[in-house]
Amino acid sequence: MRKKTFGAMGLTMVLATSVLLGGCGNNNEITSNTSNQQATPSAAASGEKSSAETKKMTLWFYFEGKERFDKIKTLTDGFNKEHPEVVIDPVYVPFADFKKRLSIGLASSDLPDLVIIDNPDTAAYSAMGLFADITDRLADWSDKDQFFPGPWSSTVYDGKQYGIPLGSNNLALFYNEKLLADAGVTPPQTWDELKVAAKTLTKGDVTGFGISAPANEEGTFQFLPWLLSAGASFNNVNTPEGKNAYSFLADLVKDGSMSKEVINWTQSDLMKKFATGKVAMMINGPWQLPELKTTAPDLKFGLALVPKDKEFASVLGGENLGVVKGDNEAEAIEFIKYVASPEVMKPFDESFGYFPPRKDVAADPYWSENEQLKVFTENMNYAQPRGPHPKWPEISNALSEALNESLTLHGSIDEITQKVQEKIDKILGK
């Protein structure tokens, strides 16, 4: 906890965010829960290190549950053991309060030394002055060349490095093996093949294909693979490529191959439809694998890359590890290098259900030879981050609202893409 400074832009964004979130937030304090506090490494380490000899630091994260707390604690414990001059405490902050507390912390100079943060938020908080520019201090770090381009770029804002990727996930095509075999359909690899397969598989109360398309970040997360595969980008959608992405999905609704209810489905809702055989193919992520195994143990399903238009594409989920500006930047950088080392990252990402952002770790047989996981591993070559841009939340809202309008057939695709482009240009100050 120490003095921080930030510019006028940061102050404006902080206050705006605080006001917006203040209405829906709660009064939770930034503390570990009771059980967590009892298990903090500082408590364990205090018996071994004199407080006069050690520098105390904190790491904020938002993962719920003691099991996940213990996994984070494993990282800090391991570092603390190798660095007797430092004790890093992991501190749980509820997800609903996380951004608000960071914003208030910027204004009140009450911040941690390290933050685990959703990867699209890295750029926003870098622009607000939360994270330290560590570009020069990683210049000679040879490990940086091992990271996949997508996860690595999610830690870069305005050409400068503000953290490292901690763990990643992405989206792929899930397909019901029996439904496809009964219909004589092979897993589609292209948009043209997907259109034919989805139509063929649509019978009775079964729709051939489904995505999750609510008008929020979840909808944008599911839409980006289509936008990127068509050759468009998040800030340039009123193009033939952008129109193609919106119209392809809208056409699936028009011909009945995809339910119009997808605008109300979360990714969990979609998984349940797939698990009960009501959707033959869906786009979803690896975090659904454990629940599918539990809720539909007899379901035989396969996985494939998201079908492509011009090129394969997926979107990047996961978290980054950022170094907060302050007096303890040097020790914080040593910590992120420790976490990024293969011998630490491999067991952590495996236990956490992540896909490694490092190529050498991802090549481990655990990810590269498992029939289900290896599809998501291959996807790491194509997965791109959301943004990165400090105004990503506003851009994301515009993209998902346009997806909602296109799937509900509210206006022509030309009108919808023109309107969303105007919104995005205004957000970007063009």
C-alpha positions in Angstrom: 0.0 0.0 0.0 1.7 3.2 -1.0 1.4 6.5 -2.8 0.3 6.4 -6.4 0.0 9.1 -9.0 -2.1 9.1 -12.2 -3.2 11.6 -14.9 -6.4 13.4 -15.6 -7.6 10.7 -18.0 -7.1 8.1 -15.3 -8.9 10.3 -12.7 -11.9 10.8 -15.0 -12.1 7.1 -15.8 -11.7 6.2 -12.1 -14.5 8.5 -11.0 -16.8 7.5 -13.8 -16.3 3.8 -13.1 -16.7 4.3 -9.4 -20.0 6.2 -9.9 -21.3 3.6 -12.4 -20.4 0.7 -10.2 -21.3 2.3 -6.9 -25.0 1.8 -7.6 -24.8 -1.9 -8.0 -21.8 -2.7 -5.8 -21.9 -3.8 -2.2 -20.0 -2.9 0.9 -17.6 -5.9 0.9 -14.2 -5.0 2.2 -11.0 -6.0 0.4 -10.1 -8.9 2.7 -9.5 -12.5 2.4 -12.4 -14.5 3.7 -11.9 -15.9 7.2 -10.7 -19.3 6.0 -8.5 -17.7 3.5 -6.9 -15.5 6.0 -6.1 -18.5 8.2 -4.3 -20.0 5.3 -2.3 -17.0 4.1 1.4 -17.6 3.4 2.4 -14.6 5.5 0.9 -16.3 8.5 2.8 -19.4 7.7 5.9 -17.6 6.8 5.9 -15.2 9.8 7.3 -17.8 12.0 10.3 -18.2 9.7 11.0 -14.6 8.7 11.4 -11.6 11.0 9.0 -8.8 10.0 11.9 -6.4 10.3 13.8 -8.3 7.6 11.0 -8.9 5.1 9.2 -6.7 2.6 5.4 -7.5 2.7 3.5 -7.4 -0.6 0.0 -8.3 -1.7 -1.5 -10.0 -4.7 -5.2 -9.4 -5.5 -7.3 -11.9 -7.4 -11.0 -12.8 -7.7 -11.2 -16.6 -8.0 -13.8 -18.0 -5.7 -13.4 -20.9 -3.3 -10.8 -22.2 -1.0 -9.6 -24.7 -3.7 -8.6 -21.9 -6.0 -7.3 -19.8 -3.2 -4.9 -22.6 -2.3 -3.7 -22.8 -5.9 -2.8 -19.1 -5.9 -1.3 -19.6 -2.5 0.9 -22.3 -3.9 2.4 -19.7 -6.2 3.1 -17.1 -3.5 4.4 -19.8 -1.1 6.8 -21.1 -3.7 8.1 -17.6 -4.4 8.3 -16.7 -0.7 10.4 -19.8 0.0 13.0 -18.9 -2.7 13.0 -15.2 -1.7 13.4 -14.8 2.1 13.5 -11.0 1.9 9.9 -10.9 0.6 6.5 -12.2 1.7 3.7 -11.9 -0.8 0.1 -12.4 0.5 -2.7 -13.5 -1.8 -5.8 -11.5 -1.1 -9.2 -12.5 -2.5 -11.5 -9.7 -3.7 -15.0 -10.7 -4.9 -15.3 -10.4 -8.7 -18.4 -8.1 -8.4 -16.2 -5.6 -6.4 -12.9 -6.1 -8.1 -12.9 -3.3 -10.7 -14.6 -0.9 -8.3 -11.9 -1.6 -5.7 -9.1 -1.1 -8.2 -10.6 2.2 -9.3 -11.2 3.4 -5.7 -7.7 2.2 -4.8 -6.2 4.3 -7.6 -7.9 7.4 -6.1 -7.1 6.6 -2.5 -3.5 5.2 -3.0 -4.6 1.9 -1.5 -3.5 -0.7 -3.9 -1.8 -4.1 -4.0 1.6 -4.8 -5.6 0.3 -7.4 -8.1 -3.0 -8.1 -9.7 -4.5 -11.1 -11.5 -6.9 -9.5 -14.0 -9.2 -10.5 -16.9 -7.1 -10.1 -20.0 -9.3 -7.5 -21.8 -9.1 -5.3 -18.7 -5.3 -5.0 -18.8 -5.3 -2.2 -21.4 -8.0 -0.2 -19.6 -6.2 -0.2 -16.3 -2.8 0.4 -18.0 -4.3 3.5 -19.5 -5.6 4.5 -16.1 -2.1 4.3 -14.6 -2.5 1.2 -12.5 0.2 -0.9 -14.0 3.9 -0.3 -14.3 5.6 -0.2 -17.7 7.9 -3.1 -17.5 9.0 -3.1 -21.2 12.7 -2.4 -20.6 12.9 -4.7 -17.6 11.7 -7.7 -19.7 13.8 -6.8 -22.7 16.6 -9.3 -21.9 14.2 -12.0 -20.5 14.6 -14.8 -23.0 11.4 -16.5 -21.8 9.2 -13.9 -23.4 9.8 -15.4 -26.8 8.1 -18.6 -25.7 4.6 -17.0 -25.4 1.9 -17.3 -28.0 1.4 -14.0 -29.8 -2.3 -13.7 -28.8 -1.9 -14.0 -25.0 1.3 -11.9 -25.1 -0.4 -9.1 -27.0 -3.2 -8.9 -24.4 -0.5 -7.6 -22.0 0.6 -4.8 -24.3 -1.0 -1.4 -24.5 0.3 1.4 -26.7 3.4 -0.6 -27.5 4.4 -1.0 -23.9 4.4 -4.1 -21.7 2.3 -4.1 -18.6 2.3 -7.7 -17.4 2.5 -11.3 -18.6 -0.2 -13.9 -19.4 -1.0 -16.2 -16.5 -3.3 -18.7 -18.2 -5.6 -18.9 -21.3 -8.7 -20.5 -22.7 -10.5 -20.2 -26.0 -13.5 -21.4 -28.0 -14.0 -24.5 -30.2 -16.8 -26.4 -32.0 -18.5 -29.2 -29.9 -20.5 -31.7 -31.9 -22.8 -34.6 -30.9 -21.2 -37.7 -32.5 -24.4 -39.7 -32.7 -26.6 -37.0 -34.2 -23.9 -36.3 -36.9 -23.4 -40.0 -37.6 -27.2 -40.6 -37.9 -27.5 -37.7 -40.4 -24.4 -38.7 -42.4 -22.7 -35.4 -41.4 -19.0 -34.9 -40.9 -17.7 -32.2 -38.5 -17.7 -29.0 -40.6 -14.4 -27.1 -41.1 -15.7 -24.1 -43.2 -18.6 -21.8 -43.0 -20.1 -23.4 -46.1 -19.9 -26.8 -44.6 -21.3 -25.5 -41.3 -24.3 -24.0 -43.1 -25.2 -27.3 -44.8 -24.5 -29.4 -41.7 -26.6 -27.2 -39.4 -29.5 -27.4 -41.8 -29.3 -31.1 -42.2 -29.1 -31.7 -38.4 -32.2 -29.5 -37.7 -35.1 -31.8 -37.2 -38.1 -31.7 -34.9 -37.1 -30.0 -31.6 -33.4 -30.3 -32.4 -31.5 -27.3 -34.0 -28.3 -27.9 -35.8 -26.1 -25.2 -34.3 -26.0 -22.8 -31.5 -23.9 -20.0 -30.0 -24.4 -17.9 -26.9 -25.4 -14.4 -28.0 -26.6 -12.1 -25.2 -26.1 -8.4 -25.6 -23.1 -8.3 -23.3 -19.4 -9.3 -23.1 -20.4 -13.0 -23.3 -22.0 -12.3 -26.7 -19.0 -10.4 -28.0 -16.7 -13.2 -26.8 -18.7 -15.7 -28.9 -19.0 -13.4 -31.9 -15.3 -12.4 -32.3 -14.2 -15.7 -33.9 -16.6 -15.1 -36.7 -15.6 -11.5 -37.2 -11.9 -12.3 -37.2 -12.3 -15.4 -39.5 -14.0 -13.2 -42.0 -11.0 -10.8 -42.0 -12.6 -7.9 -40.1 -11.5 -6.4 -36.8 -13.2 -5.1 -33.7 -12.8 -1.5 -34.8 -13.6 -1.9 -38.5 -16.9 -3.8 -39.0 -18.7 -1.7 -41.6 -16.8 -3.6 -44.3 -17.7 -6.5 -46.6 -15.9 -8.8 -44.1 -17.8 -7.4 -41.1 -21.1 -7.6 -42.9 -20.3 -11.2 -43.9 -19.8 -12.2 -40.2 -23.0 -10.7 -39.0 -25.1 -11.9 -42.0 -23.7 -15.5 -41.8 -25.0 -16.0 -38.2 -28.3 -14.1 -39.0 -28.9 -16.4 -42.0 -28.6 -19.5 -39.7 -31.5 -18.0 -37.6 -33.5 -17.2 -40.7 -33.4 -20.7 -42.0 -34.1 -22.3 -38.6 -30.7 -23.9 -38.2 -30.0 -21.8 -35.1 -32.6 -20.9 -32.5 -33.6 -17.2 -32.3 -33.4 -17.8 -28.5 -29.6 -17.8 -28.6 -29.8 -14.0 -27.7 -31.0 -15.2 -24.3 -28.6 -18.1 -23.8 -25.5 -17.9 -21.7 -22.7 -20.3 -22.5 -23.9 -22.4 -19.6 -27.5 -22.5 -21.0 -26.1 -23.5 -24.4 -24.1 -26.3 -22.8 -27.3 -27.6 -21.2 -29.1 -27.6 -24.6 -26.2 -29.5 -26.1 -26.0 -32.0 -23.2 -29.7 -32.9 -23.7 -29.3 -33.3 -27.5 -31.5 -30.2 -28.3 -28.5 -28.6 -30.1 -26.3 -30.8 -32.3 -23.3 -28.5 -32.5 -22.3 -25.6 -30.4 -19.4 -23.1 -29.8 -18.1 -23.3 -26.3 -15.0 -23.4 -24.1 -13.0 -26.0 -22.2 -14.5 -25.0 -18.8 -17.7 -26.9 -19.9 -15.9 -30.2 -20.2 -16.1 -31.2 -16.4 -19.9 -30.3 -16.3 -20.6 -32.2 -19.5 -18.9 -35.2 -18.1 -21.1 -34.9 -14.9 -24.5 -34.0 -16.4 -24.3 -36.1 -19.6 -21.9 -39.0 -18.8 -23.1 -41.0 -21.7 -23.0 -38.3 -24.3 -20.4 -38.9 -27.0 -19.1 -35.7 -28.4 -16.2 -34.5 -30.4 -14.3 -31.2 -30.7 -13.0 -29.3 -33.7 -11.8 -25.8 -34.5 -14.4 -23.1 -35.1 -15.3 -23.5 -38.8 -13.5 -20.8 -40.9 -14.4 -18.4 -43.6 -11.0 -17.0 -44.7 -8.9 -18.4 -41.8 -9.3 -20.2 -38.5 -9.9 -17.9 -35.6 -10.8 -18.1 -31.9 -11.0 -15.6 -29.1 -8.8 -15.5 -26.0 -10.1 -15.9 -22.5 -8.0 -16.1 -19.3 -6.1 -13.8 -17.0 -3.0 -11.7 -16.9 -0.6 -11.0 -14.1 0.2 -7.3 -13.8 2.8 -5.3 -11.8 1.3 -2.3 -10.0 3.2 0.9 -10.0 5.0 1.6 -6.7 8.0 0.9 -4.6 7.9 -2.9 -5.0 8.1 -3.2 -8.8 11.4 -5.0 -8.8 10.2 -7.8 -6.5 6.9 -8.0 -8.3 8.7 -8.5 -11.6 10.8 -11.3 -10.0 7.4 -12.9 -8.9 5.9 -12.8 -12.4 9.1 -14.3 -13.9 8.9 -17.1 -11.2 5.2 -17.8 -12.1 6.0 -17.9 -15.8 8.8 -20.4 -15.5 7.9 -23.8 -17.1 8.3 -25.7 -13.9 5.8 -23.5 -12.1 3.4 -22.7 -14.9 2.8 -26.3 -16.0 1.5 -27.7 -12.7 -0.4 -24.4 -12.0 -2.2 -24.2 -15.4 -2.9 -27.9 -15.3 -4.5 -27.8 -11.9 -6.4 -24.5 -12.7 -7.9 -25.8 -16.0 -6.0 -23.2 -18.1 -4.2 -23.6 -21.4 -0.6 -22.5 -21.1 0.2 -19.2 -22.8 3.8 -20.6 -23.4 4.4 -22.7 -26.5 6.9 -25.0 -24.7 4.6 -25.7 -21.8 1.6 -26.2 -24.2 3.6 -28.9 -26.0 3.4 -31.1 -22.9 1.5 -34.3 -23.6 -1.1 -33.4 -21.0 -2.4 -30.7 -23.5 -1.0 -31.9 -26.8 -2.1 -35.5 -26.8 -5.4 -35.5 -25.0 -8.1 -35.9 -27.6 -10.3 -33.1 -26.2 -7.7 -30.7 -24.9 -5.5 -30.8 -28.0 -8.1 -28.9 -30.0 -8.0 -26.0 -27.6 -4.2 -26.3 -27.5 -4.1 -26.0 -31.3 -6.5 -23.1 -31.0 -3.9 -21.1 -29.1 -2.2 -20.5 -32.5 -5.3 -18.7 -33.7 -6.8 -17.2 -30.5 -6.7 -13.4 -30.4 -7.4 -11.1 -27.4 -10.4 -8.9 -27.0 -9.2 -5.5 -28.0 -6.8 -4.8 -26.4 -8.1 -1.2 -25.9 -8.8 0.9 -22.8 -12.3 1.5 -24.0 -13.0 -2.2 -24.7 -16.1 -2.4 -22.5 -17.9 0.2 -24.6 -16.7 -1.3 -27.8 -17.8 -4.7 -26.7 -21.3 -3.4 -25.8 -21.6 -1.9 -29.3 -20.5 -5.2 -31.0 -22.9 -7.4 -29.0 -25.8 -5.0 -29.4 -25.3 -5.2 -33.2 -25.2 -9.0 -33.0 -28.4 -8.9 -31.1 -30.0 -6.7 -33.7 -28.8 -8.9 -36.6 -30.0 -12.1 -35.0 -33.5 -10.6 -34.2 -33.6 -9.3 -37.8 -34.1 -5.7 -36.6 -32.9 -3.9 -39.7 -30.7 -4.8 -42.6 -27.1 -5.9 -42.1 -26.0 -2.7 -44.0 -27.9 -0.6 -41.5 -26.7 -2.5 -38.5 -23.0 -2.4 -39.4 -23.2 1.3 -40.3 -24.8 2.1 -37.0 -22.3 0.0 -35.0 -19.4 1.5 -36.9 -20.6 5.0 -36.0 -20.8 4.0 -32.3 -17.3 2.5 -32.4 -15.9 5.5 -34.2 -17.4 7.8 -31.6 -16.0 5.7 -28.8 -12.5 5.9 -30.4 -12.9 9.6 -31.0 -12.8 9.5 -34.8 
